[in-house]
Amino acid sequence: MVETITPVVHGGRKKKYWTSVALHALGTTLAAATFGLVLGGIGALLRAPWGRIGAVVVAVVATMYAVREALGLRIPLPERHKQVPQWWRDFFSPPVSSFLYGAGLGIGFFTFLQFGTYVAVAGAAFLSGDPIIGVLICLPFGLTRGLTVVLTARATEPEDAGGLVDILDGWGSTRWPRLVNALALGCVAAAALWTL
């Protein structure tokens, strides 16, 4: 997917490339924010945050995934083991497919997730019982996920972007991202327990 949002695809035209980057980031951000809004709204309909129980659930989920990341335990992620549809890039123009790819990635659970951090964050959005808090909690995930395509800005050949994907996948499998995510999850668990 990231190979379709490179300067090469846009014939080296910087303006078209940056337009596609902006549309991709907009798609991921809007999808994540909408997902947070829906999660918080459903939580509100179910009368969340449920006091101590809601805080304990967030703390338990965050701790469970922190242990997963720190120790490499096999705790499953609620994800779809597929990427966004490739036919979009053949059927739609690069700007439209960039936006659609962003929208597909922004929810998070419809594609690959490598870490459990977003699971805890989405749970916190739901258990907040507040649609605005849900938006504020989920939006950074979408924005960050969308802006990763900026790493392809210097790709001058189609193979450059593919190589970048391989590098990022390799780096994502190292210990450091797992430890950073474990630390972030520890902070989520601590924040949830602080509200008790």
C-alpha positions in Angstrom: 0.0 0.0 0.0 2.7 2.5 1.0 4.3 1.9 -2.4 1.3 3.7 -4.0 2.0 6.9 -2.1 5.5 7.8 -3.3 6.9 10.5 -5.4 7.6 7.8 -8.1 3.9 7.1 -8.5 3.2 10.8 -9.0 5.9 11.1 -11.7 8.2 13.0 -9.3 5.6 15.8 -9.0 6.0 17.0 -5.4 2.7 18.8 -5.3 0.7 15.7 -6.3 2.7 13.5 -3.9 2.1 15.8 -0.9 -1.6 16.1 -1.8 -1.8 12.3 -1.6 0.1 12.3 1.7 -2.3 14.9 3.1 -5.3 12.9 1.9 -4.0 9.7 3.3 -3.3 11.3 6.7 -6.8 12.9 6.6 -8.3 9.5 5.8 -6.6 7.8 8.7 -7.3 10.6 11.1 -11.0 10.9 10.2 -11.5 7.2 10.4 -9.7 6.9 13.8 -11.6 9.9 15.2 -14.9 8.6 13.9 -14.1 5.2 15.5 -13.4 6.9 18.8 -16.6 8.8 18.5 -18.6 5.6 17.9 -16.8 3.8 20.8 -17.4 6.6 23.2 -21.0 6.9 22.0 -21.7 3.2 22.5 -20.1 3.4 25.9 -22.4 6.3 26.7 -25.4 4.3 25.6 -24.3 1.5 27.8 -23.9 4.0 30.7 -20.1 3.7 30.9 -17.7 4.4 32.6 -19.1 2.1 35.3 -16.9 3.6 38.1 -14.2 1.3 39.4 -15.1 -1.6 37.2 -14.4 0.4 34.0 -11.0 1.6 35.3 -10.0 -1.9 36.4 -10.9 -3.3 33.0 -8.8 -0.7 31.2 -5.9 -1.4 33.7 -6.2 -5.1 33.2 -6.3 -4.9 29.4 -3.3 -2.5 29.3 -1.3 -4.6 31.7 -2.1 -7.8 29.7 -0.8 -6.2 26.5 2.2 -4.6 28.3 3.2 -8.0 29.4 2.7 -9.3 25.9 5.0 -6.6 24.5 7.6 -6.7 27.3 7.9 -10.5 27.5 6.8 -11.6 24.0 3.8 -13.6 25.3 1.4 -14.9 22.7 -1.7 -12.8 23.5 -3.9 -12.4 20.4 -4.8 -9.1 18.9 -8.3 -8.4 17.6 -7.2 -7.7 14.1 -8.0 -8.6 10.5 -5.0 -10.3 8.9 -5.3 -8.5 5.7 -4.3 -5.2 4.2 -6.5 -2.7 2.4 -7.8 -3.8 -1.0 -5.2 -3.5 -3.7 -7.8 -3.0 -6.4 -8.4 0.5 -5.1 -5.2 1.8 -6.6 -6.1 0.3 -10.0 -9.6 1.6 -10.0 -9.2 5.1 -8.3 -6.8 7.9 -8.9 -3.8 8.2 -6.6 -5.3 10.9 -4.4 -8.6 9.0 -4.0 -6.9 5.7 -3.3 -4.6 7.4 -0.8 -7.6 8.7 1.1 -9.4 5.3 1.0 -6.2 3.5 2.1 -6.0 6.0 5.0 -9.7 5.4 5.9 -9.1 1.7 5.9 -6.0 1.9 8.1 -7.4 4.5 10.5 -9.8 2.2 12.4 -6.9 -0.1 13.1 -8.7 -3.4 13.6 -9.5 -3.9 9.9 -5.8 -4.4 9.1 -2.6 -5.7 10.8 -1.8 -4.5 14.2 1.7 -5.3 15.5 1.2 -4.1 19.1 -1.5 -4.2 21.7 -1.4 -0.5 22.6 -4.3 0.5 20.4 -6.5 -2.3 21.9 -6.1 -0.7 25.3 -6.6 2.8 23.9 -9.8 1.7 22.1 -11.0 0.0 25.2 -10.4 3.2 27.2 -12.3 5.2 24.5 -15.3 2.8 24.9 -15.1 2.7 28.7 -14.9 6.5 28.9 -18.5 6.7 27.9 -17.9 10.0 26.3 -17.8 10.4 22.5 -15.5 13.5 22.7 -13.0 11.7 24.9 -13.2 8.7 22.4 -12.2 11.1 19.6 -9.4 12.6 21.6 -8.0 9.1 22.5 -8.2 7.5 19.1 -7.3 10.5 16.8 -3.6 10.4 17.6 -3.4 6.8 16.4 -4.9 7.7 13.1 -2.8 10.8 12.5 0.4 8.9 13.4 -0.4 5.9 11.3 -1.3 8.2 8.4 1.9 10.3 8.6 4.2 7.3 8.3 4.0 7.5 4.5 6.1 10.7 4.8 9.0 8.3 5.2 8.7 7.6 1.4 9.3 11.2 0.5 12.8 10.5 -0.8 11.9 7.3 -2.7 13.0 7.9 -6.3 12.5 4.3 -7.5 9.6 1.9 -7.0 12.0 -0.5 -5.1 12.9 2.2 -2.6 9.4 2.3 -1.1 9.3 -1.5 -0.9 12.7 -1.6 0.7 11.5 1.0 3.2 8.5 -1.2 4.1 10.9 -4.1 4.7 13.1 -2.0 6.9 10.2 -0.7 8.9 8.8 -4.2 9.3 12.3 -5.4 10.4 12.7 -2.6 12.9 9.1 -3.1 14.2 10.1 -6.6 15.1 13.0 -5.6 17.2 12.9 -5.2 21.0 12.8 -1.4 21.1 9.3 -0.8 19.7 8.0 -3.5 21.9 9.5 -1.9 25.0 8.2 1.5 24.1 4.7 0.1 23.6 5.0 -1.8 26.9 6.0 1.5 28.6 3.0 3.3 27.0 0.7 0.5 28.1 2.1 0.7 31.6 1.2 4.4 31.6 -2.3 3.6 30.4 -2.7 1.1 33.2 -1.3 3.5 35.8 -3.6 6.3 34.6 -6.6 4.0 34.8 -5.7 2.9 38.4 -5.1 6.5 39.3 -8.8 7.2 38.7 -9.8 4.7 41.4 
